Every structure is written in structure tokens, then in C-alpha cells.
Amino acid sequence: MIGELLLEKLDPRSGTVLPHAPETDAAWQTVLDIVWKGQIHFIVDAARFRRSFGHFYVMRDRQFISPDYTFTKTDDLLFRTMQGMIDDIERGKYANKKTLSEKIRTYTDQKGLVPCMNNTKWRELFRAVAEKLPDIELRYKSVFEETAPEEFWEYSGDEHLRYMNPAQIEWLQVRPAVTSCRHIGVLVPPEIRVHDKKDEFTQILNQYHIPYAYSEAENVFVIYGYK
């Protein structure tokens, strides 16, 4: 087992190796979890059906405070890299690293913003949009962005949004007028059609009790994560 191999190759220093959790049918298993004072964890997860494939990282409060590193084989280079991270924890490198929640709180406190949404409501919104209005156009600003985006894009084409923690979203704008283009012929201009999905999107907002503002002049919905 890779967990036993890691225990043989790595020195946890003053960290405490936590007992293995019972194996499950999940695709990923935590094979090593070392914890220090302040609830800083060094964690290694391995793929259940691929012995030498996994990833390792440092967490606090169940949030990443280090990059998430992937490995595809267990060799001396991997052991040295992991031991280096353990030694960095031992020396206090991660003691003052902020979690995502702490970074967001720092920003909102500095700007005097208060939350208007929570992750549950964001996920309900995005799940409904993915199912019913995947071609609707939107743009959003993260609390970590200096400037807001200028262009709108289709929800279905946004690969980042579905993986990011929605707590980062400062605001989201949705334009419910969906444009489609039908090619007619080489010498004939394409037929442009505009489909207004305002009513459908409003139904989603009301269904999940999501607060919003609406600009009639611009036909744009605004949902604030913080205001």
C-alpha cells in the first residue's frame, strides 16, 4: 500500500500521523494525513485503482493553503518533494498562510462589503442554468480581480465557473437575450435571431429566492455576492 510506503520514506517531524480512514468505493482515498498544531494538515490522496497516481497538498480548516500537486509515480524525487513540504510546515512556513475564506474576508472588510449570497444559493442557480439555460450570457467579477470583464460569454463555455468556489464572486451579471445565427447560403447574409429568456431566468431566481437587481435599459440582471 502506498500509505505504508510513505510512512517508511517520510519523517513527520513533530506532526501526528492520523489513523487511516476505512476504505470506501470512492475513486480517491486519503493514504496519509499528518496534522500539526493549528490544525495544519499535510495530506496525500491516491487513486483507488492506480497505485502510483495521486496528489498532495497542505490544508487548514479544510481549505487549501498550498498548491495541489499531482504525482504519477512514487520515486525518490517525490519523497524528497513531500519531505520538503513537511519540513516547511515544521519551520512555520504555512502558519500565516491565509485560507480562501480568510482572503475573501480581508477583501470584504477592507471594502466594507457584506454578503448577499451563499454557496448553496449560487450552486442552485448554476445547476438550474446548466439544465435550462446553458446558452444564456453572463459575466462576473471575482473579489480577487482588479478590473471587471467587459465582454459577456455563454454559461456553457465557462469552464472556470463550475470549478471555482462561488464565495469568490463579487457580482454576476446575466444578459437573457440569447442570439442565434442561421447560415442560409454563400451569397445570403446569415439570419440573426434574438431569443429573450428573461421570463425563464426570472423564474429560476424566484424559485430559489435569489436576490437580484434588473436594468430595463440594458436588459441585464445583477446578482451580488457582496454589496
C-alpha positions in Angstrom: 0.0 0.0 0.0 1.2 3.5 -0.9 0.3 4.7 2.6 2.7 2.3 4.3 5.4 3.2 1.7 5.1 6.9 2.5 5.3 6.2 6.3 8.5 4.3 5.6 10.1 7.0 3.5 8.9 10.2 5.2 9.7 11.7 8.6 6.6 13.5 10.0 8.8 15.5 12.4 6.6 16.8 15.2 3.4 16.2 13.2 1.0 13.5 14.3 0.1 10.8 11.7 -3.7 10.3 11.8 -5.1 6.8 11.6 -6.3 5.6 8.2 -9.9 6.2 7.4 -11.8 3.0 6.4 -11.5 2.3 2.7 -14.6 3.1 0.6 -15.6 2.6 -3.0 -14.6 6.3 -3.7 -12.2 6.9 -6.6 -9.8 8.7 -4.3 -8.5 7.6 -0.9 -6.6 9.6 1.7 -3.5 7.5 2.3 -1.6 9.9 4.5 -2.8 12.7 6.8 -0.3 14.4 9.1 -1.5 17.1 11.4 0.3 19.9 13.4 -0.6 22.4 16.0 -3.1 24.9 14.5 -4.8 22.2 12.5 -2.4 22.3 9.6 -2.6 19.1 7.6 -0.2 17.5 5.1 -2.4 15.2 3.0 -1.8 12.7 0.3 -4.6 11.2 -1.7 -4.2 8.3 -4.1 -6.4 7.0 -6.9 -8.0 3.8 -5.8 -7.3 1.8 -8.9 -3.9 3.4 -9.8 -1.3 2.8 -7.1 1.2 5.4 -8.1 -1.2 8.2 -9.1 -2.4 10.9 -6.7 -1.9 14.3 -5.3 -0.7 16.0 -2.1 -1.3 19.4 -0.5 -1.4 21.4 2.8 -4.8 22.3 4.3 -6.2 24.2 7.2 -9.9 24.4 8.1 -10.4 22.0 5.2 -9.2 24.6 2.7 -6.0 24.6 0.6 -3.1 26.8 1.8 -0.7 25.3 -0.7 -0.9 24.3 -4.4 -2.4 20.9 -5.2 0.5 18.8 -6.5 -0.1 15.7 -8.7 2.2 12.7 -8.9 2.2 9.8 -11.4 4.9 7.7 -9.9 6.5 7.0 -6.5 10.2 7.6 -6.6 13.0 9.4 -4.6 12.1 12.8 -6.2 8.6 12.5 -5.0 9.7 11.6 -1.5 12.1 14.5 -1.3 9.5 16.9 -2.5 7.0 15.7 0.1 9.6 15.8 2.8 10.4 19.3 1.8 6.8 20.4 2.3 6.7 18.6 5.7 9.9 20.4 6.7 8.4 23.7 5.6 5.4 23.1 7.8 7.7 22.3 10.7 9.6 25.5 10.2 6.3 27.5 10.2 6.1 28.4 6.5 2.4 27.7 6.5 1.5 29.1 9.9 0.4 32.5 8.5 -0.9 31.3 5.1 -4.5 32.5 4.6 -7.2 30.2 3.5 -9.6 31.3 0.7 -12.2 32.3 3.3 -9.7 34.4 5.1 -8.6 36.1 1.9 -12.2 36.9 1.0 -13.0 38.2 4.5 -9.9 40.5 4.3 -11.1 42.0 1.0 -14.7 42.4 2.0 -13.7 44.0 5.3 -11.4 46.4 3.5 -14.2 47.4 1.1 -16.9 47.4 3.7 -18.9 44.8 1.8 -21.5 42.4 3.3 -22.5 39.1 1.8 -25.8 38.9 -0.2 -25.5 35.2 -1.3 -24.1 31.9 0.0 -22.6 28.9 -1.7 -25.9 26.9 -1.6 -27.8 29.6 -3.5 -25.0 30.0 -6.0 -24.9 26.3 -6.7 -28.7 26.1 -7.0 -28.6 28.9 -9.5 -25.8 27.5 -11.6 -27.3 24.0 -11.6 -30.7 25.4 -12.8 -28.9 27.5 -15.5 -26.9 24.5 -16.7 -30.1 22.4 -17.0 -32.4 25.0 -18.5 -30.5 28.0 -20.0 -26.9 26.8 -20.8 -26.7 29.3 -23.7 -27.5 32.4 -21.6 -24.8 35.0 -21.5 -23.1 36.3 -18.4 -20.0 37.9 -16.9 -18.8 38.1 -13.3 -16.1 39.7 -11.2 -14.1 37.9 -8.6 -13.1 39.6 -5.4 -9.5 39.0 -6.4 -9.8 40.8 -9.8 -8.7 44.4 -10.1 -10.9 45.2 -13.0 -14.2 43.9 -14.2 -14.6 42.0 -17.5 -16.1 43.9 -20.4 -17.5 41.1 -22.5 -20.3 38.6 -21.9 -19.9 34.9 -22.7 -22.1 31.8 -22.7 -22.5 30.0 -19.5 -21.9 26.6 -21.2 -18.5 27.9 -22.4 -17.2 28.9 -19.0 -15.1 26.1 -17.7 -13.7 28.0 -14.8 -17.0 28.9 -13.1 -18.1 25.3 -12.5 -14.9 24.6 -10.5 -14.4 27.8 -8.6 -15.6 28.4 -5.1 -18.6 30.7 -5.7 -17.8 32.6 -2.5 -15.2 34.5 -4.6 -17.9 36.1 -6.8 -18.4 39.8 -6.0 -21.1 40.2 -8.6 -22.7 38.3 -11.5 -24.4 39.9 -14.5 -26.7 37.9 -16.8 -27.9 39.1 -20.2 -31.0 37.0 -21.0 -31.2 37.9 -24.7 -29.7 34.9 -26.5 -28.6 35.4 -30.1 -28.5 32.6 -32.6 -27.2 32.7 -36.2 -28.6 30.5 -39.0 -26.5 30.1 -42.2 -28.6 30.4 -45.3 -26.2 30.5 -48.2 -22.9 31.8 -49.5 -24.4 35.0 -51.0 -27.1 35.5 -48.4 -26.4 37.1 -45.1 -27.0 34.8 -42.1 -30.3 35.1 -40.3 -29.8 36.5 -36.8 -32.4 35.7 -34.2 -32.7 37.1 -30.7 -34.4 34.9 -28.1 -35.4 36.7 -24.9 -35.0 34.3 -21.9 -35.9 36.9 -19.4 -39.1 35.2 -18.1 -37.3 31.8 -17.8 -34.4 33.3 -15.9 -36.7 35.3 -13.6 -38.5 32.0 -12.7 -35.2 30.4 -11.7 -34.3 33.4 -9.5 -37.7 33.4 -7.8 -37.7 29.6 -7.4 -34.5 29.7 -5.3 -35.3 33.1 -3.6 -32.2 34.7 -5.1 -32.0 38.5 -4.6 -31.2 40.5 -7.8 -31.4 43.8 -9.5 -32.6 44.3 -13.0 -31.8 47.1 -15.5 -34.6 47.5 -18.0 -32.5 49.8 -20.2 -29.7 47.3 -20.6 -31.8 44.1 -20.1 -29.3 42.8 -17.6 -29.8 41.0 -14.3 -27.3 41.7 -11.5 -26.8 39.3 -8.6 -24.5 40.5 -5.9 -22.3 38.1 -3.9 -21.3 41.1 -1.8 -22.5 44.6 -1.7 
